[in-house]
Amino acid sequence: MDYRLLPKFIHSTETATATLPTREQIDEKYKWNLKDIYESDEQWDKDFEWTNKNLIRYSDFKGKLSSSPSALYACLKLDEEIGIKLEKLSLYAMLAKDSDMRVSRYHAMDDRIKNLYARALSESSFIKPEILSIEENQLRKWIEENQELKIFQHYFDDILREKPHTLDSDKESILALSSEIAQVPYNTYSIFTNADMKFPFIKDENGNDIQISHGRYYAAMYSKDRAYRERAFKAYLKPYKEYVNSLNSLFTGNLKANIFYAKVRNYKSAREAALSKNNIPVSVYDNLVETVNKNFAPMYRWANLKKELLGVDKLHPYDIYVTLFDQKYEKKYSYDEAVELVLKALEIMGDDYLNSLRKAFNERWIDVYETVGKRSGAYSSGTTYGVHPYVMLNWTDLLNDVFTLAHEMGHNMHSYYTGLTQPFHYANYSIFLAEVASTFNESLLLDYLIQNSNLKEEKLHLLERYLNNITSTFYRQVMFAEFEQRVYERTENGDALTSEELCNLYSSLFQKYWGPSMFVDEEESFTWARVPHFYYNFYVFQYATGMSASETLAHKVKTEGKPAIEQYISFLKAGNSDYPINVLRKAGVDMNSPEPVLSVTKKMNSILDELESLL
């Protein structure tokens, strides 16, 4: 049993529940239909009980997988049967809970399914070690002679690839049981920074006293009032500075947990262990960081232009996101208008893709509006075998919402095509591939909006948006990736990282990536302590590789037409039927080459050219 986490792609928004509608007040067509998963909570309970009772069936196969191909196949089919139930149970509980976070029943259901997942992991932990105990030539012969096992060919290949890093069944069971302990640093960090940490009060733009919060901080960074941005920036980072030693302890505790698992499994490093799960060579990571380090020029050019247009001597970290242009030209978009925009922007993809999008829009796969108790942000639920994927939004009529819709529908279509095409054990895709489909859609949407904009001011806003997107999704994530690589390497070498050293390292990288136009305030040096992605174990680099791949694919679709579109749809259908590097290579992207990375830096320069010509 593989614990296939549902990918959630979160865009934070602030929730102000006092004036929000209830779910009952929202038209049904704008709410997701959970009856496509289970008709009722009672049906969920029945499936939960069935799964709970059937976990004992794993014991029927323990110690017997090497006895015959039929025993091996029967065990894999049981694992599949239980896995399908677990995924449906998990999806329903998560979506029901997120629809209204005040309902304790759904929190309980979510907790129950997580506990059941942990039990299933433990009960099934013998499968891979026992497969590895079968002599390889014997296993290959079974696969060749049994049609039923042939479909598992890549699954077996992947297990054999990981043989040097797989332990015996008793040790694997212990490691599975220890997974909850390893999550303590992140869980504590999350509770502390979201619930217990208190932020100071400041004066807002209108002189009112407000208490800073995560949502208010992000909103403040877009304010035209520079003094307010500075106040919000310093106030927001103040508690991270005050509690930096405790946050350092949680941070390094997480590093050491991942290093422990890497050592136990005989990897050279935690980075190699993290990338090995998807057979991604460490060279892909190195290629990304090294290529970006040779191509800071577009970032420095953008920073200098920002500085000039803002009329300041030096940029500060709180100047990064504020728009340089008149906000009165920013349009409002209803959800229905946005749907039509996205469909028009993606017409280039052909009827098959468009009809799939319309199916999602028309059959209530999407929960659109913010309501009382609903979770903030946006995400796509990922692939759940036998059930279509879902998307959560919190619509506010902003251009950002239109791009979020395109982004999440990219994930949604990726999950839909994968689930439609692949058998259960391949009906998912790695995080390494996840951000390709989402940013691909955003790129095509931006091109469409720019081409169909008649106002200079509107075009300026769109070009600025894309530059900010490259800054945050590409360069910033590579900076995070370089920071993460360095702190792991130092910890693995036996260095004790003090809070001061972490601050100095982060600050120096921030300066390097933004260049001489940026002044790095002391507060910015504590930002490492507020980034939850640093607890995800070499996760962030995949945002940058995803954007690199999507820019390459979008360019191919626009210049090559139908053959490139067919390649792209095949990419969406591939799931885990091959390693992600190979899936991308078949679509026409080699992530071991500098070229996909350079496609983003070249695009940034071309957008800067267009922006400067308009100015």
N, C-alpha and C positions, 0 to 999 in steps of 0.2 A: 504494500500500500504506500503510494507516494502522497504526501500531504501537498496537494496542488492548491496553493494559495490563490484566491481570486484576486487578480490585479486590480488595485484601486488607484485611479489617477486623480489626485485631489487638487482642487484649486480653491484656496481658502476664501470664504466670504464671511462677513459678520452678520449675525442673526439678531434682529431686534423684534422679539416676539410680541410686544405689546399691541401692535397694530396689524399683525398678520392674520390672514384668513385661516379658518380651520380647513381640514381636508374635505369635509362635507360641503364646503362652499365652493370647491373647485369642480369645474365640469369634468365628467368622467374621462373624456377624450384626452385630457392633459395629465392623467394619472396612470401609472403603470398597472397592468392587469396581472396580479400575482396568481390568479386562478389558472394561468398557463402552467404554473408549477404545481400547485395543490389547490383543489377546490375549497379547502377549509383547513383550519388549524388542526381539526380532528384527524384529517388525512395525514398531516405532517406527523402527528403523534403516533399513528399506526406504523408509518414507515420508520420512525425513530425506534419504536419497540422491536420491529422486525430486525433492523440492523443491529441493535443492541444484543438481541438473542442470538443472531447468526454469527457474531464474532467468534463464538466458540468453535465454529466449523473449521477455522484455521488449524486447530489442533489435530484435525483428522489427517492433515497433510504434513505436519511437522516431522522431519526425519525421513520422509518418503519420496521427496521430489526426484531423487536420483534413481528411483526404482524402475520407472517406465515413463515414456513420453505421454501416456494417457494421464498419469498422476500429475505430471507437471502441467499439462494443459488444463485439467480440472481445477487445479489450485489457482491458476491464472484467471480462469473464468469466474471463480468465486471472488477473487480479488477485484475483478472488474464489476461484478454484480454489487458488491458492497461499496465500491468506489462511486458508482453511479448514484446509489442511494445517498451517500454522504454528501456528494456535490449538490444534489437537489435540496436536501435538508439544510445545508449551509446557506445556499442561495436564498431560499425562502426566509429563513430566520434573519439573515442580514438585511434583506430588503424591507421586511416587515418592521424590524427594529428601527431602521433608518427613516421609515415613513413617519414615525412618531416616536421619538426617543423617550417620551414620558410613559410609554406603556411597558410596565415591568415584565409582563408575560413574555414579550419578545426579547428582552434582555436575558431572561432566564433560558429561553429557547436557544439563543445565541451561545450562552455559556455551556449549555448541555451538549450542543453539537461540537463545540471545541474540545470538550472533555472526551466525547466519543471518538473524535478524530485522533486524539492522543492515544486512546486505548487501541484503536485500529492500527496505528503505527507500530505500537508495541507488539500486538498479536501477530502482525504480518512481517515483523522484522527478520524472521528466519528465511524469507523467500530468496532474497538476493544472495546471502551467504551459501544457501543450499544449491542454488543454481551454479554458483562458482565452484562448488565442490564436485560438480559433474566434470569429468575429463572433457576438455574442449573439443577434441575430435569426435567424442561420443555425442556431445550436444549438437555439433554441426551436422552429424549424421541424422539425428532425430529431426532436426529442422528440415533437412533435405527430403526426408522420407515421409514427413507428416504435413499435409496441406494445412491442417489447423494451426500448427506451430509456425508455419512460414510467415504468417502475418505479424508475428512477434520478432521478425529478423532483426530490425533496428533496435528494438528493446533489448534483445540478447547481446547484440554488438556493444551497446552502451554499457551494459553490466560488465561484460568482459573487459572493456576499456578501463573500467574503474576497479578492476580486480586488485591491483596493488594497494588500493585505499579502502577496501571493504574488509571489515573484521569478522570474526566468527559470530554465530547467532547470539550467543550470550552477551558478548560485548556490544553488538548492535542494539540489543534490547535495552541494555543499560544506557547507551547514548540516546536512544529514543525517549526513554523516561527522563533523562536529564535535560531535554529540550526546554521544558518549562522553567527550570532553574536558570538556564542561559538567557532567558528573556527578561529576567528580573531587572538588569540595568536599564533596558529600554522602557519597560513598563513603569518603573519608578520615575525615570526621567519624564515620561509622558504625563503621569499624574502630577508630578511636582510642577512642571512648566505650564500645564493647562488648568490645574485646579488649585494648587496650594500657593504658587508664586503670586505675590501681590505687586502690582505696578503702581507707580506714583501718579498723582494728579498733576495736570498741566492746564494752561490756558489754551483754548482752541483758537481758530481763526477769528472768532467773534468775541473773544475775551471771556468766554464761559469756562468754568472749571469742569474738566472732564478727567476721568481716570483712564489712563492709556490701557490698551488691551491688544491682543494679537491683531484683531480685525481693524481696530482704530489706527494702529501703527501702519498697517499696509495702506489703508485709505489716506492717511496723512502724507505718505511718501509721494502721492500724486497731487497734493495741494500746491497751488500757485504761490502760497504764502511761505517764503523760504524760512522765515524765523520760526513759524509753526512747525515746519518740517524738521528743523534742527532741534526744537524742544521735544518733539515726539520721538525722534531718533535717540536722543540722549536719555530720555526717560525710559524708553522701552528697553534699552540695553543696561540700564542701571542695576536691576536685580540680577542679571546674569553676571555682572561684575561683582556684586555683593556675595553671591553664592558660587563664585567660580571654583572654589576648592571642592565643594560637594559635587558640582557638575563635572569637574575633572575626574573625580573618583568614579562616577557612573560611566563616564566616557571611556576611561582606561580599563574599567572592569569589563566593558563590552569588547574592547580590543583583545583583552587577555582571554576572554571566553572563546572568541573566534580563533585566536592563535592556538589555544588548547585543542580544539577540534581538528585544526589543520595538522598539528603535530601527531595527535593520536592516529590520524588517518594517513600518516607518512607523506604529507605534502611538504614541499620545500618552503612554502610560505602561506600565510592566510590568503593572500591575493591569488596565488595559484589554485588554492582550494576553492575559493569563491567562483573563479572563472571556469574551473574544471567541470562544475555541475552541468554546464552547457557546452563543454568541449571548446571553449573560446581560448585560443592561445594568448599567453601573456603578451606576446608581441603586438596584438591588436591594441591593447591598453597602452603599451609603450609608444606605438605608432601614433596614436591619438595625441598623447601628451607632447611628444617630441615635435610633431608637425605643427601643433598649435603654438608651441614655444618659438617656432621659427616664423610665425605669421601673426604677430601682434599688431602689425601695421594698421589693419582696418579698425581695430579697437581703439588704438591711439588716435587715429583720424576722427573717429566718432566722438571720443572724449574731448578732443580739441574743439570740434564743431559745437558740441554741447556747451562747452565753456564760453565760446564766443557768443552764441545765441542767447545764453542766459545772462551774459554781461558780467561775469564774475572773474576774479583773478585766478582762482583755483576751484576745481570741482571738489565737492565733498561727497561721501557715500550717500547722503540724504538728497543729492541732486540727480541720482541715477534715473529715476522713473518719472519725474515730473515732465509733462508735455511741454515742448518748446513753442507750441503754437496756440492760437486762439481757440479756446474750448467751445465757443459758440457754434463752431462748424461741426462739432461732434453730433452725429445723428442718433436718434433713438430707433430701436427695431423691436417690433412685436415678435413673439415667438413664431407666429404663422408666416410673417414676412421673412424671418430668418430661414425657415424651412425651405421656402421658395428660392432664396439666395443660394443656399447650400446645394440644392438640386441643380440650379443653373450653373454654378461654379464647377460642378462635377459631371456635367453633361459629356465632357470629353472622355469620360470613362466608359461610355456605352450603355446600352439598354439593360444588360444583366446587372451591372452594379447599381444603376439608377432604380430598377425595379425592386432590388433588395432594400435599398434605402427607403423607398416608398412603403414597403411592407412594414418596416420598423416604425415609420411615422404614423401609419394608418392603423396599426394593430396594437397600439398602446404598450410599446416597449419602453417608453420614456416617461419619467415623472418630471414635470416641467417647473412648477411654481413653488416658491417658498411658502410653507404653511407652519402653523404652530407646532412646535416640537420636532419638525423635520431636521435631519442632519444638514449641516451647511456644506458648501462646496459642490463638487461634481465628480462623477466617476462612471466608468463602464465596468460592468460586473464580471467580464471575462467569459471564457467558454465553460458552460455547464452542459455535459453530454445529454442530449435528448430534449433540451430546453433552449429557446432562443436567449441571447444575452439582453441585458437591461441597461439603461442609462439613467443616471440621476442628474438633474440640473436644479439650479435655483435662479430662475430667470429674473433679470432686472432691467431689460430693454437696452443694455449697453452693447457697443460693438464687441467688447470682450466676450459677451454671451454668445454672439454669433460665431466667433472663433472657437469658443468652448464647445458649442454644438458640433461644429465641423470636426474638431479634435476627437471628441468622445464617439462620434459616429464612425470615425476611422477605426477606433478600437472595436466598436460594435460590429462593423462589417468584417473585420479581421476574425473576431470570435465566431460570427455567424457562418462565414465560409469554412472556417476550420471545423466547426462542429458538424456542418452539413456534409463534409467530405471525408473526414478521418474517422477511423474506429476509436473507441474510447481511449486506449492507451496512447494515442497520438493526438487526441482532440484537445490540444492546448498549445500554447506557444510560450517561448521563454521571454522574460522581461527584456532581453537583449533585442528582440524583434518588436516588442510591443509599441515603442514610440515611433517606429517607422510609419505605420499606417496612419497614426494620428497626425503627425506633423506633415505627412504627405498631403492630407486633406487641407490642412491650414495653408500650405504653400499654394495650392490650386485656388483656394478661396481668395487669398490675397491678390494673386495675379488677376483674377476675375474682377475684383472690386476696383483695382487700380485702372484696369483697361476700360471699365465702364463708369469711371468717375469723370465728371465734367468740370468740377471745381478744383482749382489749384490748392486751396486750403484743405479740402478733403483728401486730396492725394498726399499732401504733406503729412497729414495725420496717419494715413495708411502706411506710408514709407517709414515713418518714425516708429510705428507699432512693430513693423517687421524687424527693424534694427534693434529695438528693445528685446524682441523675442530671441534674436541671435545672441544678444548679450547675456540673457538669463538662461536660455535653454542650451546654449552651446559653450560660450567662453566661460561663463560662471561655473557650469557643471564640470568643465575640464579643470578649472582652478580647484574645485572641491575634490576632484579625483586625484590631483597632484598632492593636495594636502593629506588626503586619506592614505595614499601610497607612502608618503614620507613618515607619517606617525606610526603606521604599522611596521615599517622597516626599522625605525628607531626602537620601538618596543621589542621587536623580535631580536634586535641586537643587544637587548638587556638594558637599554637606557630607561631611566625613570623620567617621564615627561612631566615637568612642573607646569603649573598654570601659566606662568610667565613665558616659558618656552613655547607652549601652544599658541599663546597670544602673539608672540613675536613671529612665529612661523606663518600664522594666518595673515598677519598684517603685511609681511614681506611679499607673500604671494598676491595679495590684493593689489599692492602697489605695482608689482610686476605685470599683472594682467591689465591694469587700467593705464599705466604709463605716467609720464611726467605731468600731465594736466590734472592728475588727481592728488588731493591731500587726504591722507588716511588718518581720520580722527582716532583718538585712543579707543573710543567706544567700539569702533568697527572691529578692533582686534579681538573682541569677545564674541563675535558672531559665530565662531566655530561651536560655541556652547549652546547655540539656539537652533542648530540645524539637525532636525530629527533623522535626515537621510544618512548621517554619519553612523547611525546605529544599524543600517541596513546591509553593511558588509559589502563594500565595493559595488554599490548599486548605481551611483550617480553618473559614472562615465557612460552608461548606456543611454542617457538622454542625449548626449553629444553624438555618440555613434549612430543613434536612431535618426537624429536630424541630418547627419552627413549622408546616410543611406537614402533618406526620403528626398533630399534635394537632388541627388543623383537620379533617383527613379522618376521624380516629377519632370526633370529635364528630358529624360528619355521618352516619357509619355508625350510631352509637348513636341518633341522633334522627330520621333520615330513613328508615332501613331499606333495603329492596331497591334503590331508585333509586341511592342513594349507594354501595351495594355494587357494583352494576353499573358505576358510574363508576370505582370504585377498581380493579376487575379490568381495565377498559379502560386505566387508567393503567399497570398492571403489564404489559400487552401492548404498549404503545406503542413501547418501545425508543427508537431514534433516528430514528423515522419523522417526527418533528417536533422543534422546539427545546424544550428542557426547560421553559422558562417557559410555552410553549403547552401542553405535555403536562399540566402542573399546573393551568393555567387551565381546561382541559377537564374536569379532575377536580373543579374547584370551588375552586381556591386561587389567589389573585393575590398573588405574592410582591413586587410593587411597592407593595403596600398595607401599612400598619402592622398590619392586622387579624390575619394569621397570627402575627406576632411577639407581638402582645398576647395571643393565645390561650395562649401559654406562661406569660406573667407572670400572667394571670388564673388559670390552672390552679395555679400555685405558691401564689397567695393562697388559693385554695379548699382546697388540701391543708393549708396552714398553719392555716386555720380549723378543719379537722377534727382536726388534730394537737392544737391547743390545747384543743379541746373535750374530747378524750379525756384530756388531762392534768388 
